[in-house]
Structure formats: structure tokens, C-alpha cells
Amino acid sequence: MYKLWACLIKDFKLITRDRVGLSLMFLMPILLVIVITALQAGTFKIVNENKVPLLIYNDDNASISILLENTLEKIGIFKIIETTKNFDNTNIAAKMKETEALVAIVIPKNFSTQVQHKVANFTKNTLHEFGLNTDSINQSNDTLFNILTLYYHPVLQESYRKNLLNAIRSAVQVVESKQIISSIYTSINESEMPDSILNNFATQQLSISEIPVSRDGSQVIPNASQHNVPAWTIFAMFFIITSLGSSIVKEKISGSSIRLKTLPTNFLITLFSKQVTYLFVAMCQVVVIFAIGVFFFPSIGLPRLNIPSDIVGLIIVSLLSGWCAVSYALVVGVFAQTQEQANGFGAISVVLLAAFGGILVPSFAMPESFSFFLKISPMYWSLESFYGLFLEGGKFSDIINNIIPLLGITLFLQLLALIGLKKNNLI
């Protein structure tokens, strides 16, 4: 016991002197948590509160095209910017930059006429099917010849651009639907349709209730902090490799492991001491980062981190995740021949594990070909365990299926480290 205690004191002194390692283990993940959470929360705010500048050149200026502009504005996500100057592919970029518009639409000159033509054909065909109109029908059901032209800034990602495109299509469909209802009413009653009918049509929209699925039935909507704080805490724990891995390599190179073999002790005691020390550091990371999410985030306008009700389950998941991170660092330190190898391979591999594990990219967005790498990444099982507590409101019993693979990977890493120690004659 005395030997273990002496090793623990030595390792704590070493780690307190490693300022670079401490900064990587604490300052970097703290900054990452704050920055990534702020960016994600800001993105949600842009989508939900701020409006996207939409530049419109209306070369038609008839009733239907004006109705389209009003409908686009009523959607609530666009800030309409009208221009009277014609633009084309040669000057569109300059005009969008001048108005700071991310999206631009050109409404062609005969837009209203062609919509009316399309609606008239649709109405005639529909009434004929019901036997209410004996006139000849147009089987071709002509579509618009001059379509709307959408210009967008290259900075817009594909998913965001498609959302904007769907919103514009919805506005066009609303305009066409109103024209069709009005045309059918006029054809049947031979009089103009009252505005009250159109107003009733606009207000009778299907409401959709959004309910997050949770195990405890709380229906609390997860925020950006619930997603990011656990994820980047795991990333921080695995970055212990930059300090622990190089520390093991340094002791091998300096001959400390050889000197220990001449003493009445064992190198395993030293490794166990390092694991205990760095597991304590990992738990400190958890406490510090979670505390920042709970107490500091609200003061800078970020959503507060809600701690799960199952505190015991949270502690167990944190301990297992920390032990897995320490075990991975141990393996890298045992097999690496130089500190440069340990630091270089360790840092790159941690980033790759984070990418495969759903921290850098959500796991549901991964292609099928990456499913194997997803399942062998310990970060994936650790993140799923944390999400089961933070996002789904589950208990420890609900995440056992994630805990078992995480524990299995940890034990495999421990076995791999023992094999490396025997191979290098360190035990």
C-alpha cells in the first residue's frame, strides 16, 4: 500500500508540473464546449428568430406575383428586399452582395398570366371530371414555361438551402391553391368568391404538436447544452492521452521502468497509480465542465445544462468513460516508442474516434459503410450512455446495452496493455 501511495504522490506532482498537458485537458475542452454550444444555440436562433434576406426582382408586377411576395413575407423566415433593377447571371452576385442577401428570386414577366392559364386548365379538367363542365378540356394541363429562378449564396449548406427552397415552394403552392379555389368557385357560382372563404381557408391550417420522446415522460425539450456538454466532456477525457501517453513513454525512455525492476516493486503498480491519478483528473474534468454548463452558461446567454435525475447512473457512466479514456491512453503509451509518436498518434486517433463516435458528426448522419467504425469507437457507446441520461431522461438500467460494450472495450484495452508490457519485458 505504501508503494502505491508513493507512486500516487509522484504522479500527482508530475501532472501538476505538466502545464501544457493540463491546458489541453481542461482549457481546450472548456473553450470547445462554450464555443460549440454558442454556435449551435446561435444557429437555432438564426433559424427561429432572425430572417433570411431574400432579394426579389419582380418583372411581372401583376396581382398573382404580388400575392406571392406577400405570402413569402408571411412565412416569417424571409426578410424581403425588392429591387427594380433587372439582374441576370452577370450582375446577380454584385447585387446580392450589395443588399447582403443570401437568396434571390427572379419572377418572370408573364408569371401571373401563366399561373392563371394553368389554374384555368386545372379547373376546367376538374369540373369536367365531375360532369359540371361540358367544354373541351386541355389534356396537356400546361405548366409554367418561365419558371422562377432561385439564386443562392455558396455559403449556404445544402440542407439549409433545401429548407429555404421548400419554403418558397410552399408559398407558390399556397398562391396556386388560392387561385384554384377562387376559379372553381367562380365557375360553379358564376360570381366572385367572397374574401371570407379565402380567409377561412388560410386560418384552417393543420396544427402539429411536437413532443420529445423521453423515458421518464417529462417531455422536456433538449437544448444545445444537453447535446454538446456531454459530448465534449467525453472528448476532453480522451485527450488525457496527450499527457498520460507521453508520461509512460518518458519513463520507458529514461530507464525508470528498468530501475523499478531492480527494486522490490512492480511496474504494474506504477501503471495502476497512473490510471488512478488520471481517472481522478477525468472526474475533475466532468465536474468542471458540467458545472460550467449549469452555472456559467446562463450568465452568458446560453441554455442551462439540466443534470439527469439519476445521479448514481451519471457517476457510473462518467467513471466508465474516464476509465476507458485512461485505458486507451495506456495502450498508446505502452506501444509508442517516442513521445512524438504518442502525442501525434494519440491526438489524431482521438479526433478520428470522435468523428466516428458521433461527437463531431451525428451518428444518424453517418453512411451505412461507417457503421462498423461507429460501433468500435468507445466514444460512441459513452456518448449514447450520456444521451440516454441527459436527452431521454432514462435511468442506469435503460442504458445497460450501451454500458456493456463500453466496459468490454475498456477491458480489451487493459488486456492489450498487459500484452504490450510483457512484449517489452516491462513486467
KAPENOR-V6156 format. One record per residue. RES is the residue in three letters. SS is DSSP state (alpha for helix, beta for strand, coil for the rest). NEAR is the number of other C-alpha atoms within 12 Angstrom. Layout:
BEGIN
res=(RES:RES)
ss=(SS:SS)
near=(NEAR:NEAR)
END
This chain:
BEGIN
res=(MET:TYR:LYS:LEU:TRP:ALA:CYS:LEU:ILE:LYS:ASP:PHE:LYS:LEU:ILE:THR:ARG:ASP:ARG:VAL:GLY:LEU:SER:LEU:MET:PHE:LEU:MET:PRO:ILE:LEU:LEU:VAL:ILE:VAL:ILE:THR:ALA:LEU:GLN:ALA:GLY:THR:PHE:LYS:ILE:VAL:ASN:GLU:ASN:LYS:VAL:PRO:LEU:LEU:ILE:TYR:ASN:ASP:ASP:ASN:ALA:SER:ILE:SER:ILE:LEU:LEU:GLU:ASN:THR:LEU:GLU:LYS:ILE:GLY:ILE:PHE:LYS:ILE:ILE:GLU:THR:THR:LYS:ASN:PHE:ASP:ASN:THR:ASN:ILE:ALA:ALA:LYS:MET:LYS:GLU:THR:GLU:ALA:LEU:VAL:ALA:ILE:VAL:ILE:PRO:LYS:ASN:PHE:SER:THR:GLN:VAL:GLN:HIS:LYS:VAL:ALA:ASN:PHE:THR:LYS:ASN:THR:LEU:HIS:GLU:PHE:GLY:LEU:ASN:THR:ASP:SER:ILE:ASN:GLN:SER:ASN:ASP:THR:LEU:PHE:ASN:ILE:LEU:THR:LEU:TYR:TYR:HIS:PRO:VAL:LEU:GLN:GLU:SER:TYR:ARG:LYS:ASN:LEU:LEU:ASN:ALA:ILE:ARG:SER:ALA:VAL:GLN:VAL:VAL:GLU:SER:LYS:GLN:ILE:ILE:SER:SER:ILE:TYR:THR:SER:ILE:ASN:GLU:SER:GLU:MET:PRO:ASP:SER:ILE:LEU:ASN:ASN:PHE:ALA:THR:GLN:GLN:LEU:SER:ILE:SER:GLU:ILE:PRO:VAL:SER:ARG:ASP:GLY:SER:GLN:VAL:ILE:PRO:ASN:ALA:SER:GLN:HIS:ASN:VAL:PRO:ALA:TRP:THR:ILE:PHE:ALA:MET:PHE:PHE:ILE:ILE:THR:SER:LEU:GLY:SER:SER:ILE:VAL:LYS:GLU:LYS:ILE:SER:GLY:SER:SER:ILE:ARG:LEU:LYS:THR:LEU:PRO:THR:ASN:PHE:LEU:ILE:THR:LEU:PHE:SER:LYS:GLN:VAL:THR:TYR:LEU:PHE:VAL:ALA:MET:CYS:GLN:VAL:VAL:VAL:ILE:PHE:ALA:ILE:GLY:VAL:PHE:PHE:PHE:PRO:SER:ILE:GLY:LEU:PRO:ARG:LEU:ASN:ILE:PRO:SER:ASP:ILE:VAL:GLY:LEU:ILE:ILE:VAL:SER:LEU:LEU:SER:GLY:TRP:CYS:ALA:VAL:SER:TYR:ALA:LEU:VAL:VAL:GLY:VAL:PHE:ALA:GLN:THR:GLN:GLU:GLN:ALA:ASN:GLY:PHE:GLY:ALA:ILE:SER:VAL:VAL:LEU:LEU:ALA:ALA:PHE:GLY:GLY:ILE:LEU:VAL:PRO:SER:PHE:ALA:MET:PRO:GLU:SER:PHE:SER:PHE:PHE:LEU:LYS:ILE:SER:PRO:MET:TYR:TRP:SER:LEU:GLU:SER:PHE:TYR:GLY:LEU:PHE:LEU:GLU:GLY:GLY:LYS:PHE:SER:ASP:ILE:ILE:ASN:ASN:ILE:ILE:PRO:LEU:LEU:GLY:ILE:THR:LEU:PHE:LEU:GLN:LEU:LEU:ALA:LEU:ILE:GLY:LEU:LYS:LYS:ASN:ASN:LEU:ILE)
ss=(coil:alpha:alpha:alpha:alpha:alpha:alpha:alpha:alpha:alpha:alpha:alpha:alpha:alpha:alpha:alpha:alpha:coil:alpha:alpha:alpha:alpha:alpha:alpha:alpha:alpha:alpha:alpha:alpha:alpha:alpha:alpha:alpha:alpha:alpha:alpha:alpha:alpha:alpha:alpha:alpha:alpha:alpha:alpha:alpha:alpha:alpha:alpha:coil:coil:coil:beta:beta:beta:beta:beta:beta:beta:coil:coil:coil:coil:alpha:alpha:alpha:alpha:alpha:alpha:alpha:alpha:alpha:alpha:alpha:alpha:alpha:coil:coil:beta:beta:beta:beta:beta:beta:coil:coil:coil:coil:coil:coil:coil:coil:alpha:alpha:alpha:alpha:alpha:alpha:alpha:alpha:coil:coil:coil:beta:beta:beta:beta:beta:coil:coil:coil:alpha:alpha:alpha:alpha:alpha:alpha:alpha:alpha:alpha:alpha:alpha:alpha:alpha:alpha:alpha:alpha:alpha:alpha:alpha:coil:coil:coil:coil:coil:coil:coil:coil:coil:coil:coil:coil:coil:coil:coil:coil:coil:coil:coil:beta:beta:beta:beta:coil:coil:coil:coil:coil:alpha:alpha:alpha:alpha:alpha:alpha:alpha:alpha:alpha:alpha:alpha:alpha:alpha:alpha:alpha:alpha:alpha:alpha:alpha:alpha:alpha:alpha:alpha:alpha:alpha:alpha:alpha:alpha:alpha:alpha:alpha:alpha:coil:coil:coil:coil:coil:alpha:alpha:alpha:alpha:alpha:alpha:alpha:alpha:alpha:coil:coil:coil:coil:coil:coil:coil:coil:coil:coil:coil:coil:coil:coil:coil:coil:coil:coil:coil:coil:alpha:alpha:alpha:alpha:alpha:alpha:alpha:alpha:alpha:alpha:alpha:alpha:alpha:alpha:alpha:coil:coil:alpha:alpha:alpha:alpha:alpha:alpha:alpha:alpha:alpha:alpha:alpha:alpha:alpha:alpha:coil:alpha:alpha:alpha:alpha:alpha:alpha:coil:coil:coil:coil:coil:alpha:alpha:alpha:alpha:alpha:alpha:alpha:alpha:alpha:alpha:alpha:alpha:alpha:alpha:alpha:alpha:alpha:alpha:alpha:alpha:alpha:alpha:alpha:alpha:alpha:alpha:alpha:alpha:alpha:alpha:alpha:alpha:alpha:alpha:coil:coil:coil:coil:coil:coil:coil:coil:coil:coil:alpha:alpha:alpha:alpha:alpha:alpha:alpha:alpha:alpha:alpha:alpha:alpha:alpha:alpha:alpha:alpha:alpha:alpha:alpha:alpha:alpha:alpha:alpha:alpha:alpha:coil:coil:coil:alpha:alpha:alpha:alpha:alpha:alpha:alpha:alpha:alpha:alpha:alpha:alpha:alpha:alpha:alpha:alpha:alpha:alpha:coil:coil:coil:coil:coil:coil:alpha:alpha:alpha:coil:coil:alpha:alpha:alpha:alpha:alpha:alpha:alpha:alpha:alpha:coil:alpha:alpha:alpha:alpha:alpha:alpha:alpha:alpha:alpha:alpha:alpha:alpha:alpha:coil:coil:coil:coil:coil:alpha:alpha:alpha:alpha:alpha:alpha:alpha:alpha:alpha:alpha:alpha:alpha:alpha:alpha:alpha:alpha:alpha:alpha:alpha:alpha:alpha:alpha:alpha:alpha:alpha:alpha:alpha:alpha:coil:coil:coil:coil)
near=(11:11:20:23:18:17:27:26:19:19:32:25:15:25:27:19:15:20:16:19:27:30:22:27:40:34:23:25:35:36:24:28:41:34:22:25:35:29:20:24:29:22:17:19:20:18:18:15:15:15:25:33:29:35:39:43:33:33:25:27:24:21:19:33:34:24:27:38:34:24:28:35:25:20:24:23:27:34:27:30:28:29:24:16:15:22:26:20:16:10:14:30:22:17:30:30:19:15:22:21:31:34:39:40:38:35:39:29:23:24:33:32:24:28:39:28:26:27:32:29:29:29:32:31:27:27:24:21:16:13:14:17:18:13:16:15:20:19:15:13:19:19:21:24:17:19:19:29:26:27:29:32:25:15:12:18:13:13:12:22:22:16:18:32:27:18:24:33:23:19:29:31:21:27:32:32:25:29:35:29:29:29:30:29:23:19:25:21:13:11:12:18:21:15:14:12:16:22:15:13:19:18:11:10:10:8:7:6:7:9:12:17:17:21:23:20:14:18:16:20:22:29:26:33:42:37:37:43:48:49:44:44:48:53:46:47:50:51:48:53:50:42:46:49:43:40:41:44:33:25:29:30:19:17:16:20:29:19:17:23:19:14:12:10:21:24:33:27:26:32:40:28:30:41:38:28:32:43:35:26:36:39:34:25:39:39:27:26:38:35:24:33:37:23:21:21:29:19:12:17:19:31:31:29:31:31:33:32:21:24:19:16:28:34:25:27:42:42:36:37:47:41:40:42:50:47:43:44:44:47:36:43:42:45:31:32:26:24:29:20:24:34:31:23:28:35:31:19:27:34:26:25:35:36:28:32:36:38:40:27:21:20:27:17:18:20:15:12:11:20:18:15:23:31:26:25:37:47:52:40:41:51:45:40:42:47:38:36:39:41:37:32:34:29:28:31:21:23:30:23:17:30:33:23:26:38:30:24:30:33:23:21:29:29:19:23:32:27:19:22:28:16:13:18:17:29:23)
END
